[in-house]
């Protein structure tokens, strides 16, 4: 814009300078012409006056007359007789001068009664303005010629030109100042509009041009501002949509891959790095079959390219020695004319679903098996009694006792299933009170003391008194009974079970330790699963349902507690439960959930 303003100022000043120059030249010539004309008129008057004086003169001392006129008028005076001889001269000796009858001004005066001329004088070696008029003397025609140096005219001419140049210079400076101010005023909105347009071109759509003029430039400024506002609105909306889309893509718990029509990977979200266990950002712009190693996914992509139809498949991938399952859904991306522009893949991890499916199958199988065993026993012994064994009193009593135990086992199993189902319900709530935990553990020990004695086990305890907590006392008692009962079941005769209760910071810590068969490291992650048994024969023989630890885990979580298990095979196991003594938000959220 500076170049435009400079060009505009230069152009205006050039035009003004040309105009001023032309005007100056014209004015200078006019003034010079007027001055020369006025000078000639003055010489004419002076020449006529001098001629009149000469005509009235009685004696003809022309040299004296010429000197007298010259001293009065400050001009060169030359007097010629009728033949053109010089009879009076102020600047030279008359006798030394040649005949002047042929001088241009004399010839013109002889013909028209007056004559003037500007020419070089050999006598004075200078350029002079001559003016000559004839006059009569004793019936003869004489000539009176006056002359002044042209230097006077030139001096006046330079004065005129100097004055004109000075005036025009001042005028030019004033015009330059005014032109600059006006140009700046005119170009300022254009400069702002240009800057705004440049900022818009750079992507800064918040830029605005300022101007209140009502002319075309003002209209241009307002149009640019409207354009900038629209671009800012559209860009902001697109940016928000882009951010929402990027957030959605990068936070979705599924892998998203876009492959263009040339087979190049152009988009992959962050989850893909977890799916493929690689830095998938390096895959961008690579061909899919060069970047990926999974043959099943490559085949699925090729199928979509060939058929241009949606398809899906379940693939397995090895992740850190663990097989994970992914449901891969692929669809073609078609353009306006059904032209294939690429394909999109969505990879969803269904490993947990597969595990849940396996757990469900195992649960159904376990429940069926657990229910089938007592039902089969009851049915078998019933058939035996009906076939005649009922008449044998001793045999009948034995069978009925077995049927009673199996029925009792079946009842316990159903009760534990219902209990676990209630605990897992969303509306399950604890009946919270503040109670003495040491008293609750003491009551649980009394209930199981006889069972430990029957198995010849030493059941000991070390319980700190005065430990209170906010919770459901009945559920805490249920947890304690299940843990101690579990320890009794898996401890051999002559073994020992220890129960400890103490405080750590704001937590009540319950430990149940035994020196029983222990749990192998491979089995530890599964001990809280439904129907899972470390020693199935021992558990079933003792009447266990396989749901005790699952119930313990859920009830502990409901109280906001934590379970730690330390065990070594054939050496024993220690269960450590940590409960917050006061109710906190974590418990509240869990209970309400």
C-alpha positions in Angstrom: 0.0 0.0 0.0 3.0 2.3 0.6 3.9 1.8 -3.1 0.4 2.7 -4.1 0.4 5.8 -2.0 3.9 6.8 -3.2 2.8 6.2 -6.8 -0.3 8.3 -6.3 1.7 11.2 -4.7 4.4 11.0 -7.3 1.8 11.0 -10.1 0.0 13.9 -8.6 3.1 15.9 -7.9 4.4 15.2 -11.4 1.2 16.5 -12.9 1.2 19.5 -10.6 4.9 20.1 -11.4 4.3 20.0 -15.1 1.3 22.3 -14.7 3.3 24.7 -12.6 6.2 24.6 -15.0 4.0 25.3 -18.0 2.2 28.0 -16.1 5.6 29.4 -14.9 7.0 29.4 -18.4 3.9 31.1 -19.7 3.8 33.7 -16.9 7.5 34.3 -17.3 7.2 34.9 -21.0 4.2 37.1 -20.5 5.9 39.1 -17.8 9.1 39.4 -19.8 7.2 40.4 -22.9 5.2 43.0 -20.9 8.4 44.3 -19.3 10.2 44.5 -22.7 7.1 46.1 -24.2 7.0 48.6 -21.3 10.7 49.2 -21.7 10.3 49.8 -25.4 7.4 52.2 -24.7 9.6 54.0 -22.1 12.4 54.2 -24.6 9.9 55.4 -27.2 8.7 58.2 -24.9 12.3 59.1 -24.0 13.4 59.0 -27.7 10.5 61.2 -28.7 11.2 63.6 -25.9 14.9 63.7 -26.8 14.0 64.2 -30.5 11.7 67.1 -29.5 14.6 68.7 -27.5 16.9 68.2 -30.5 14.4 69.8 -32.9 14.2 72.9 -30.8 17.9 73.2 -30.4 19.3 76.3 -32.2 23.0 75.4 -32.3 24.1 71.9 -33.3 26.5 70.8 -30.6 25.2 67.3 -30.9 27.9 65.7 -28.7 27.0 67.8 -25.8 23.3 67.2 -26.4 23.9 63.4 -26.5 25.9 63.6 -23.2 23.2 65.7 -21.5 20.4 63.3 -22.5 22.4 60.3 -21.6 23.2 61.7 -18.1 19.5 62.5 -17.6 18.1 59.2 -18.8 21.0 56.8 -18.1 20.9 55.4 -21.6 23.3 55.3 -24.6 22.4 58.1 -27.0 23.4 58.2 -30.7 22.4 61.1 -33.0 22.6 60.6 -36.8 22.4 63.2 -39.6 20.4 62.7 -42.7 23.1 60.6 -44.3 23.5 58.3 -41.4 26.7 59.6 -40.1 27.1 59.7 -36.3 27.1 63.3 -35.1 26.6 62.6 -31.4 27.6 59.5 -29.4 27.9 58.9 -25.7 29.9 55.7 -25.6 32.5 56.3 -28.4 34.1 58.9 -30.5 31.7 59.9 -33.3 34.5 60.1 -35.9 35.5 56.5 -35.2 32.1 55.1 -35.9 31.0 54.0 -39.3 27.8 55.0 -41.1 24.8 53.7 -39.2 22.3 54.2 -42.0 22.1 50.5 -42.5 21.3 49.6 -38.9 18.0 47.7 -38.6 16.4 50.1 -36.2 17.4 53.1 -38.4 16.0 51.4 -41.5 12.8 50.6 -39.6 12.6 54.2 -38.3 13.1 55.6 -41.8 10.3 53.4 -43.1 7.8 53.5 -40.3 8.7 56.5 -38.2 10.1 54.4 -35.3 12.3 51.4 -35.0 13.6 49.0 -32.4 15.9 46.0 -32.3 17.9 43.9 -29.9 21.3 43.0 -31.2 24.9 42.8 -30.4 26.9 46.0 -30.4 30.5 45.7 -31.7 31.3 49.0 -30.1 30.3 48.1 -26.6 30.7 44.4 -27.1 27.3 43.8 -25.5 23.8 43.1 -26.4 21.6 46.2 -26.4 18.0 47.2 -27.0 17.9 50.0 -29.6 15.1 52.4 -30.2 15.3 55.1 -32.9 13.0 57.9 -34.1 13.5 60.5 -36.8 13.3 64.2 -36.1 13.6 67.3 -38.3 16.4 69.8 -38.0 16.8 72.6 -40.5 14.6 70.8 -42.9 16.7 67.7 -42.7 15.7 64.3 -41.2 18.0 63.4 -38.3 17.7 60.3 -36.1 17.7 60.0 -32.4 18.6 56.5 -31.1 18.5 55.4 -27.6 19.9 52.1 -26.3 20.1 50.2 -23.0 22.0 47.0 -22.2 20.0 43.8 -22.4 21.6 42.9 -19.1 19.0 45.0 -17.4 16.3 43.0 -19.1 18.1 39.8 -18.2 18.5 40.9 -14.6 14.8 41.8 -14.4 14.1 38.5 -16.2 16.1 36.5 -13.6 14.4 38.4 -10.9 11.1 37.5 -12.4 12.1 33.9 -12.8 13.5 33.7 -9.3 10.4 35.1 -7.9 8.3 32.7 -9.9 10.5 29.8 -9.0 10.4 30.7 -5.3 6.7 31.2 -5.3 6.1 28.0 -7.2 8.5 26.2 -4.9 6.6 27.3 -1.8 3.4 26.5 -3.6 4.8 23.1 -4.5 5.7 22.3 -0.9 2.3 23.4 0.3 0.7 21.3 -2.4 2.9 18.4 -1.5 1.9 18.6 2.1 -1.8 18.9 1.2 -1.5 16.1 -1.3 0.2 13.9 1.2 -2.5 14.6 3.8 -5.3 14.1 1.3 -3.6 11.0 -0.1 -3.1 9.5 3.3 -6.8 10.2 4.1 -7.9 8.6 0.9 -5.5 5.6 1.1 -5.8 4.9 4.8 -9.1 2.9 4.5 -7.6 1.2 1.4 -4.5 0.3 3.4 -6.7 -1.0 6.2 -8.8 -3.0 3.8 -5.6 -4.4 2.2 -4.2 -5.4 5.6 -7.4 -7.0 6.6 -7.6 -8.9 3.3 -4.0 -10.1 3.9 -4.9 -11.2 7.4 -7.9 -13.0 6.1 -5.7 -14.7 3.5 -3.4 -15.8 6.3 -6.4 -17.3 8.2 -6.8 -14.6 10.8 -10.6 -14.2 10.4 -10.9 -12.0 13.5 -9.2 -9.1 11.6 -11.4 -6.1 10.9 -11.1 -2.9 8.8 -12.2 0.4 10.4 -13.8 3.3 8.5 -17.0 5.3 8.5 -16.9 6.9 5.1 -20.0 6.6 3.0 -18.1 6.5 -0.4 -17.1 3.4 -2.4 -14.1 2.8 -0.1 -16.3 2.8 2.9 -18.6 0.3 1.2 -15.6 -1.8 0.4 -14.5 -1.7 4.0 -17.9 -2.8 5.3 -18.1 -5.6 2.7 -14.7 -6.9 3.8 -15.8 -6.8 7.4 -19.0 -8.7 6.6 -16.9 -11.2 4.6 -14.5 -11.5 7.6 -17.4 -12.1 10.0 -18.9 -14.7 7.8 -15.6 -16.4 7.3 -14.9 -16.3 11.1 -18.3 -17.8 11.9 -18.0 -20.5 9.3 -14.4 -21.3 10.3 -15.3 -21.3 14.0 -18.1 -23.6 13.4 -16.0 -25.9 11.2 -13.3 -25.8 13.8 -15.7 -26.7 16.6 -17.0 -29.5 14.5 -13.5 -30.6 13.7 -12.5 -30.5 17.3 -15.6 -32.5 18.3 -15.0 -35.0 15.6 -11.3 -35.3 16.6 -12.2 -35.7 20.2 -14.9 -38.3 19.4 -12.5 -40.2 17.1 -9.5 -40.1 19.5 -11.6 -40.9 22.7 -13.7 -43.7 21.2 -12.9 -47.1 22.7 -12.6 -48.6 19.2 -10.0 -48.5 16.5 -10.9 -46.3 13.5 -9.0 -46.6 10.2 -9.6 -44.8 6.9 -8.0 -46.0 3.7 -8.3 -44.1 0.5 -9.1 -45.5 -3.0 -5.3 -46.0 -3.6 -5.0 -48.2 -0.6 -3.2 -45.6 1.5 -3.9 -45.2 5.2 -5.0 -41.6 5.7 -6.5 -41.7 9.2 -6.0 -43.7 12.4 -7.2 -42.7 15.8 -5.2 -43.1 19.1 -6.9 -46.4 20.0 -5.3 -48.1 17.0 -2.0 -48.0 18.8 -3.5 -50.1 21.5 -5.1 -52.5 19.0 -2.0 -53.1 17.0 0.5 -52.5 19.8 2.6 -50.2 17.6 3.0 -46.5 16.9 0.4 -46.3 14.2 1.0 -42.6 13.5 3.9 -43.9 11.4 1.5 -45.8 9.2 -0.1 -42.7 7.7 0.2 -42.5 3.9 1.5 -46.1 3.8 -0.3 -48.9 1.9 -2.4 -51.0 4.2 -0.8 -54.3 3.3 2.7 -52.8 3.9 1.8 -51.4 7.3 -0.4 -54.3 8.7 0.7 -57.8 9.5 -2.8 -59.3 10.3 -3.7 -61.3 7.3 -7.4 -61.6 8.3 -7.8 -57.8 8.3 -5.9 -57.5 5.0 -8.3 -60.1 3.4 -11.3 -58.2 4.8 -10.0 -54.9 3.3 -9.4 -56.6 -0.1 -12.9 -58.1 0.0 -14.4 -54.6 0.6 -12.4 -53.1 -2.3 -13.5 -56.0 -4.6 -17.2 -56.1 -3.6 -17.7 -52.5 -2.5 -20.1 -53.8 0.2 -20.1 -53.9 4.0 -18.6 -56.8 5.8 -17.4 -57.8 9.2 -15.4 -60.5 10.9 -14.0 -61.5 14.3 -10.2 -61.7 14.4 -7.7 -62.8 17.0 -4.5 -60.9 17.9 -1.8 -61.9 20.3 -1.2 -59.2 22.8 1.7 -59.8 25.3 1.1 -63.6 25.4 -2.7 -63.0 25.6 -5.1 -63.7 22.8 -7.5 -60.8 22.3 -10.6 -60.8 20.1 -11.6 -57.9 17.9 -14.8 -57.4 15.9 -13.8 -55.7 12.6 -16.5 -53.9 10.7 -15.6 -52.4 7.3 -17.7 -50.3 4.9 -16.9 -48.6 1.6 -17.0 -44.8 1.3 -18.8 -43.9 -1.9 -18.8 -40.5 -3.7 -21.7 -38.7 -5.5 -21.6 -41.0 -8.5 -21.2 -44.2 -6.5 -17.4 -43.8 -7.0 -15.3 -45.6 -4.4 -13.4 -43.0 -2.4 -12.0 -45.4 0.2 -13.1 -47.6 3.0 -13.5 -47.2 6.8 -12.7 -49.9 9.4 -13.9 -50.0 13.0 -12.1 -52.4 15.3 -13.9 -53.1 18.6 -12.2 -55.1 21.4 -14.7 -57.9 22.4 -12.2 -59.8 24.5 -14.1 -59.0 27.7 -17.4 -60.0 26.0 -15.7 -63.3 25.1 -14.6 -63.7 28.6 -18.0 -62.9 29.9 -19.5 -65.4 27.5 -17.1 -68.0 28.8 -17.9 -67.0 32.4 -21.6 -67.3 31.6 -21.1 -70.8 30.0 -18.9 -71.8 33.0 -21.5 -70.5 35.4 -24.4 -72.3 33.7 -22.3 -75.5 33.5 -21.2 -75.2 37.2 -24.7 -74.4 38.4 -26.1 -77.3 36.4 -23.4 -79.6 37.8 -23.8 -78.4 41.4 -27.6 -78.8 41.2 -27.4 -82.0 39.3 -25.2 -83.8 41.9 -27.6 -83.5 45.0 -30.7 -83.9 42.8 -29.2 -87.1 41.3 -28.3 -88.4 44.7 -31.8 -87.7 46.1 -33.5 -89.2 43.0 -31.2 -92.3 43.1 -31.8 -93.0 46.8 -35.6 -92.4 46.4 -35.7 -94.9 43.6 -33.8 -97.4 45.7 -36.3 -96.9 48.6 -39.2 -97.3 46.3 -37.7 -100.5 44.9 -38.0 -102.2 48.3 -35.2 -100.8 50.4 -37.7 -98.9 52.6 -38.6 -102.2 54.3 -35.1 -102.4 55.7 -35.2 -100.0 58.6 -31.4 -99.5 58.9 -30.9 -99.1 55.2 -33.9 -96.7 55.0 -32.5 -94.5 57.7 -29.1 -94.4 56.1 -30.6 -93.4 52.8 -32.8 -90.8 54.3 -29.9 -89.2 56.2 -28.0 -89.0 52.9 -31.0 -87.5 51.2 -31.3 -85.0 54.0 -27.7 -83.9 53.7 -28.0 -83.6 49.9 -31.2 -81.6 50.3 -29.4 -79.4 52.9 -26.5 -78.9 50.5 -29.0 -78.0 47.7 -30.7 -75.5 50.0 -27.3 -73.9 50.9 -26.4 -73.7 47.2 -29.7 -72.0 46.3 -29.4 -69.7 49.3 -25.9 -68.6 48.3 -27.0 -68.1 44.7 -29.9 -65.9 45.8 -27.7 -64.0 48.2 -25.1 -63.4 45.5 -27.8 -62.3 43.1 -29.2 -59.8 45.7 -25.7 -58.4 46.4 -25.1 -57.8 42.7 -28.4 -55.9 42.1 -28.3 -52.2 41.5 -30.8 -51.5 44.3 -28.8 -53.5 46.9 -28.3 -51.4 50.0 -26.4 -51.9 53.2 -28.1 -51.5 56.6 -25.4 -49.2 58.0 -24.8 -48.7 61.7 -21.8 -48.0 63.9 -20.8 -51.2 65.6 -18.0 -52.8 67.6 -16.1 -55.0 65.0 -14.2 -56.9 67.7 -17.5 -58.1 69.2 -18.7 -59.2 65.8 -15.5 -61.2 65.2 -15.8 -62.8 68.6 -19.4 -64.0 67.9 -18.3 -65.4 64.5 -15.5 -67.3 66.2 -17.9 -68.9 68.7 -20.1 -70.1 65.9 -17.2 -71.9 64.1 -15.3 -73.1 67.1 -17.1 -76.4 67.2 -16.3 -77.0 63.5 -12.7 -76.4 64.1 -12.7 -78.7 67.1 -14.3 -81.5 65.1 -11.5 -81.2 62.5 -8.8 -81.0 65.3 -7.8 -77.5 64.3 -6.4 -74.8 66.5 -8.5 -71.7 66.1 -6.8 -68.7 67.7 -7.4 -65.0 67.6 -5.7 -61.7 68.4 -8.3 -59.0 68.5 -7.8 -55.4 69.5 -10.8 -54.1 71.4 -12.7 -50.9 70.8 -12.5 -50.9 67.0 -15.7 -49.4 65.7 -16.7 -48.9 62.0 -19.7 -47.7 60.0 -21.2 -50.6 58.1 -23.7 -53.4 57.9 -22.8 -55.6 60.9 -24.7 -58.6 59.6 -22.8 -58.4 56.2 -19.4 -58.0 58.0 -20.3 -61.0 60.1 -21.1 -62.9 56.9 -17.7 -62.0 55.5 -15.9 -63.1 58.6 -17.8 -66.5 58.8 -17.1 -67.2 55.1 -13.4 -66.5 55.4 -12.9 -68.5 58.6 -15.0 -71.4 57.3 -13.0 -71.3 54.0 -9.8 -71.5 56.1 -11.1 -74.4 58.1 -12.1 -76.3 55.0 -8.7 -76.0 53.3 -6.6 -76.6 56.4 -5.6 -80.2 57.2 -6.2 -81.8 60.6 -3.8 -80.6 63.2 -3.4 -77.3 61.5 -4.0 -73.8 62.8 -6.3 -70.9 61.8 -5.5 -67.4 63.1 -7.8 -64.4 63.1 -6.4 -60.9 63.8 -8.1 -57.5 64.0 -6.2 -54.2 64.4 -6.2 -50.6 63.3 -4.0 -48.8 60.7 -4.6 -45.1 60.3 -8.4 -44.7 59.5 -8.8 -48.4 58.6 -9.9 -51.5 60.4 -7.7 -54.4 59.2 -9.0 -58.1 59.4 -6.5 -60.9 58.8 -7.4 -64.6 58.5 -4.4 -66.8 58.2 -4.1 -70.6 57.9 -1.3 -73.1 57.3 -3.4 -75.2 54.9 -2.9 -76.4 51.3 -2.3 -72.9 50.0 -3.0 -71.5 46.5 -0.7 -71.6 43.5 0.1 -68.3 41.7 -1.9 -69.5 38.6 -5.0 -70.0 40.7 -4.9 -66.7 42.7 -6.5 -64.5 40.0 -9.6 -66.8 39.9 -10.4 -67.5 43.5 -13.2 -64.9 43.6 -15.0 -66.4 40.6 -18.3 -68.2 41.2 -17.9 -72.0 41.8 -14.2 -71.8 41.5 -12.5 -74.3 43.9 -8.8 -74.7 44.6 -9.4 -78.3 45.7 -12.8 -79.4 44.3 -12.9 -82.8 46.1 -12.1 -81.2 49.4 -14.7 -78.4 49.0 -17.5 -80.7 47.9 -16.7 -83.2 50.7 -17.1 -80.4 53.2 -20.4 -79.2 51.8 -19.0 -75.9 50.3 -20.9 -74.2 47.4 -18.0 -72.5 45.7 -19.7 -69.1 46.2 -18.3 -68.0 49.5 -15.3 -65.9 48.3 -17.4 -64.3 45.5 -19.8 -63.1 48.2 -16.9 -61.9 50.4 -15.5 -59.9 47.4 -18.8 -58.2 46.6 -19.6 -57.3 50.2 -16.1 -55.9 50.8 -16.4 -53.7 47.8 -19.8 -52.5 49.0 -18.2 -51.3 52.2 -15.4 -49.5 50.3 -12.9 -52.1 51.5 -9.9 -53.9 49.8 -8.9 -57.5 49.8 -5.3 -58.7 49.7 -4.4 -62.4 49.3 -0.9 -63.8 50.0 -0.4 -67.6 49.6 2.2 -70.2 48.9 1.4 -73.7 47.8 1.3 -76.2 50.7 2.3 -73.5 53.2 -0.9 -71.6 53.8 -2.9 -68.5 52.9 -3.5 -65.1 54.4 -6.6 -63.0 53.5 -6.2 -59.3 54.5 -9.3 -57.1 54.5 -9.1 -53.3 55.0 -12.3 -51.4 55.8 -12.7 -47.7 56.3 -13.9 -47.0 59.8 -15.9 -44.0 58.7 -18.3 -43.9 55.7 -16.8 -41.9 52.7 -18.0 -40.8 49.3 -16.4 -43.8 47.6 -18.7 -46.1 49.6 -21.7 -43.8 49.0 -21.1 -43.9 45.2 -20.7 -47.7 45.2 -23.8 -48.3 47.3 -25.9 -45.9 45.1 -24.6 -47.5 42.0 
